[in-house]
């Protein structure tokens, strides 16, 4: 079939190619074919032409064909290089051939049929013969034609093509096909085949002979075969060709046919012979085809001619051509004849063969005669026999087959081949080997085919593909649709997040060690049980036995050593002896130590035993007394009698031993003591002697003196030898002096403390020692003869039934049986399950034995048990709460053991019946006199562990404790031992070291394990693990190492920028090449890192504390920052999309309406500015605009001073101008102003000031022009540029700016410095000085968050300003009291501050925070707050706040009365106490949350955190103050609202006898609610522990509000009747811990004070480095006195009388100065504050300074720092 | 910001070879354009980038989630979610790949999984338009019934399987839609190590 297809294909190709290859194909060739075709078709169409004609024509055709063939061959040679065209041409030719051949066949067939018909008619035998002939003709036909036609081709094709044509008519086809197949092969092949052809030719000549003989034989064979088949043959022909008309056939024809068949047969034989001959020349291809095709060609007959002689060959040679000639001619004739006869019948066939046209003819399928085919096959094919050949045949040559296996060699197992197949193969090879010698090499020595052993392994080596249906990795879990996500509480982010995590809580039992229902007997019984169990455990440990043995062992060793030393004393070197002696000493000390321990043990044992017996006795008496038994406890004491004698001996021995040892010890001690004593005694004696001598000397001298005195008096009387006397007197004087000196010396000796008379060491009182030891023995040892006692406790006593008991006892028992207990299990503060109530047994145990499986979705934070007791009804009483530890992930329910957790209750319960109650003192009626108070207590036997899933994996959430934890768990999985080290349990190497160093007693059973581990075989554990890690070639592909990447500076910077590290945040450009990065880029960062990790080295305790606080703060900051980093990246739509709102109709309408409105330029409407986002800002400058409108109540200069100046001036004799004029020089502008007013100039000009406002921000300053008088108006706009780090204008970085806008009010003073008055008319020489009057500090963040600050602010002025006073006239007489007080103390400044352009604010943090509050509460809080905010969007309401852990806490939890510090408690006056408290709180430094915690989050720290940090913002201050006030018994609330300048803030509201006061906790000031100048602008809500009151009044200014909190129309409460306050536990501590102020503290404060003073002095000198700075000591002294006074009155206005002192003493000076008060944070902040006042800025040398610092230390390191700086200029 | 591009343009000024500071960097900048072919809109997509151990993220987010997009008139959901991540790498093993989870938010605001998918990031520089086909696990019959009526659906117990599973072939899945990515890759210094991209 395949062949057919090929042919068809080639035909098609041909047709196409004809046209295609028109260029290549020879047109003549085409023509020729044409003509041939034409001729041929003519001959066909002529139809019934005679056979002769046909022959003729055929001949012609043959000739033509021959011509064509030769031409074609030529062409082919030409085109040999072009394979495809050649192909085509050959294909073409073949079709032609085929056609012609078909014709021939047909004619032959016809002839055959005719012949058959004839023969049918005649003899059967004859017919058969002819039929065979015909068959032979059929089969042989193609060969001759082909031989002729395609000789050239044949040479190539024949050796290759097997003559496997089974059916005669088909023969040409396969041959053709093969030819086609073989034609294409490339030239190389052909050339070889040509060579081959040559060789064949030569051979052929010799083979012809053989052929001939073979032919004959073949003929015979064929005949016999045909005979066999004849019947079938006939049948077939008869059936198949009935339509053929059988014509008569004449004899001639028959003869002809016979002849022809004969020849045909011959030819065929010849051909096969030829082929055969050729086949034995193996070429490459042949050898390849050896097994496939050519094989069949080897017929048996082939052997025959080989054997024949060469003569025959010769013959055949001659014969053959002739025969060929004949045959062909005859054949042709026969063919043509038959053709002619049959032509008419086969018209259709013609057309079919033409193929190109005509209708299709239907033909019968060819049916091959199977028998014929088979016989043909048999002839042609070789079937190797499947009979096994004998090994002998197969073995080469003469050698015997040799079986290696039998000889003992290993012969591999040969692969299995079926015997039949192997035999065939062998047979074939054997046959082969007969012709080709080499073929014999196929066999081995054993006559078997040489076969390699079976390469297949018996067992499969490939890992089996496990069909793991239980693969967990691909498991899926069905989830319901998830409603909410992202909550950090949840392990997997959502309620029904991923995994299953389960905790198993096992509540096993509770046993009470005391219960309020205990009867007295129970108490005793319990005590007894306890003692007994203690006794048993002690007995088990047997410490005293162990120690006794140890002692004896030690004694032995010591003795041995002692003996050894004694015996070897002479031989030992000094070092050795020392060594031995030390060892001996060691032994001795150890002996005494061990004995001590043993004694103690024994004593305890004995006391225990005693108390057991004692308790038992008590119990017995109690039972007797009450006449019933309550407890089953029964003690039995087993006695073991002992031999008294023996004991006594033992006792004595021990005693002696001990005495001996003691004695020895004592002797040693004695020796030492005696040496000391002797030494001391010597000294003592010496001193005594010295003293005596000194005494003597003194008395001597005195006597001498006296004598001399009398002598001189005598001398005077005698008055002679005056000269001598004089000399003597002089001498005396000298002597006197020396006497004095010596006397003093001696006196010193005498006075020297007499050395105590040393006590001689007591000699050993052997008796006493013995007594002592005996006493000891008596106390702790069993007396000799005393039986050994073994108490045994049993529960065998029968408890008397209730009926036998007293009424009280019956009641008690009833109560006990009624009592039931249950345990609630709370997970993260929520009840998750509770046990059923279980009855309390009479022995006060409760058994639960229940395991609760908690499937958890939240991270476990706490697991709490609550034990409840109920008397059968109601929910019962909470007995105790206890917490279970959250199990580590390694603790699973399989590995966990039950643990006893003790609990106790503080509840007081008293009963009227026999129950002893709890927390109540009771008395045993027996002989125990003392009262006993017992609390209900007991142990809960329980465990908590992680559950284990069905698959054996613990259901533990993995990332429990962050990355480190994860790593540890992972490591654990890899290497359990490493994990132990990782979790810090033990370091074995260190342990070993320690073990080696410490002489651990290896015999001590306690040390058993460790000794075993460290000395035993487990040493391997200590060896370093030699890992082998398989990561082949990994390094080869590494481009860089991890370290390189880690170290790369550029990467570091990029990473830090990405992490938004404060230093690198907003860092815009990172250079692309590393070398472009400055080397020190990370310097600052690293410095900061260092600072954070290690404590900065600062002097002083206080600063140290501050540094610690800073560190702590830093930590909190980091934590919070980390928490909010993600949130801060959440972008809103406005951040991304910036588009104007599309105007709607109303907007258009209003804007249209506006057109018609009258213009009112004098009433400008403030337009809302558009917010600018950071992106839109790009490159523009951001400015802070400060509009200073006016100031009021500014203090004015004092007249006094100007008088002084006046005086000074006049004293200098200035006669030029009047006072007024003179002053005009000083204050030129003021006079003019006053002139206009018309007020008498001379009186008031001195009181004036020339104030101006200076604004300083980020160290740049701007100022207004100077104003006039105490109430100047400026109306000036000041601009300051905002500098942002890294030019990052994003909200997050803006809010982190900590800079403060300092607004300072100064008085500008012009000082005339003209020295010479004569020049006054012509020269002006003045100096401008500015004097600080006050300041307002506004943090930038306040401006930023409020967008604008507008209003009148109180200027912070110092308590007093030297040289200035408040103008009393300013206060209007009609003003209220409040107003006047204000007018007196403070100045005000009206201003407006804003940022240009208006910056966008960070989005308030809206994400729901984790909380531990109840869901219900939070929900209500949210709803309540939302409702209020809807109503009053501008007011501040708060229900929950964030604590430092980043959790939401309900705000009322922050309130709890906290005991104020001792300073406050010391105040008796309540008002004063409040002020002190406020003062105290205000002295805690202020740091805004926004600065502390970037991100607009408001973190409320608790009071103890606040105290620990010692800084916080308004809330913390206010909360603390509120709590203090609450503790002081005041009604206090925290007020949340808006104030200026802080913006959103917290104040404290107190209510005292219907007078409401607002306290600013930050400054310590209080305002009446009616105060107009109260900075509070709006009140949002009031909060305290009880409730939250939200302001729902129309007004929000305090002065307009109603403070009646019960008025529900004004105040909306959070808790109301519908929602009651359940009393949330406070997060605040019960009390704050206050350090006691002791001496150390005072000295610390003093030290700080001095340090500040010193530093400030240095700083001022540094700032004024151009001039000399002199210090006025006197002034400082006065100031120092003043400062504590100021502290006392909390910085209020000071009485003038105090100042007078100062002023009096400095009349000749122009003094200007003021005190500054600030809380202590650190040194730099103090210097900053001083610097900002500009006191130092006196640009002259003739100025003196005074500086006083006072630090007032409050409890807990709260410091109030006062700095008084003043400048003094001596008046000339 | 992207000196990287400039850098490759002027190779002559390179630091001589062997300078240890040359390290390979990959910068991935692009967006998750959207998702199409899912049974419903109102989709959002959780994404993450997974890379081998030798890869260090210098800047950028490793994972994220898009908004929910519910276009009224189109068949695809558009996220235009930016991706910008900068890697430094030790070697080319473990080249980063992106994995996705597409979620669907239904009318009740509930979220259910619509598909998993992953793609390798391209290794050649330039802009690439990538489609990431997604699939989701099929559950049991009961599960699919419940899913049809109540929403939800089977999730992988171990989401790592999205990008690492050798056993993924055992999963029974349903093909879902495609996620469309537009990813720009900037490579740096790979040529120093003889890696041509």
Interface residues (C-beta under 8 A of the other chain):
Chain A: X471 X472 X473 X474 X475 X476 X477 X478 X479 X480 X481 X482 X483 X485 X498 X1034 X1037 X1038 X1039 X1040 X1041 X1042 X1044 X1045 X1048 X1050 X1051 X1054 X1055 X1057 X1058 X1069 X1071 X1072 X1073 X1074 X1075
Chain B: X1 X3 X4 X6 X7 X15 X20 X21 X23 X24 X54 X56 X58 X59 X60 X86 X88 X89 X90 X91 X92 X93 X106 X108 X109 X110 X111 X112 X113 X137 X139 X143 X146 X147 X150 X151 X152 X153 X154 X155 X156 X157 X158 X161 X165 X167 X168 X170 X171 X193
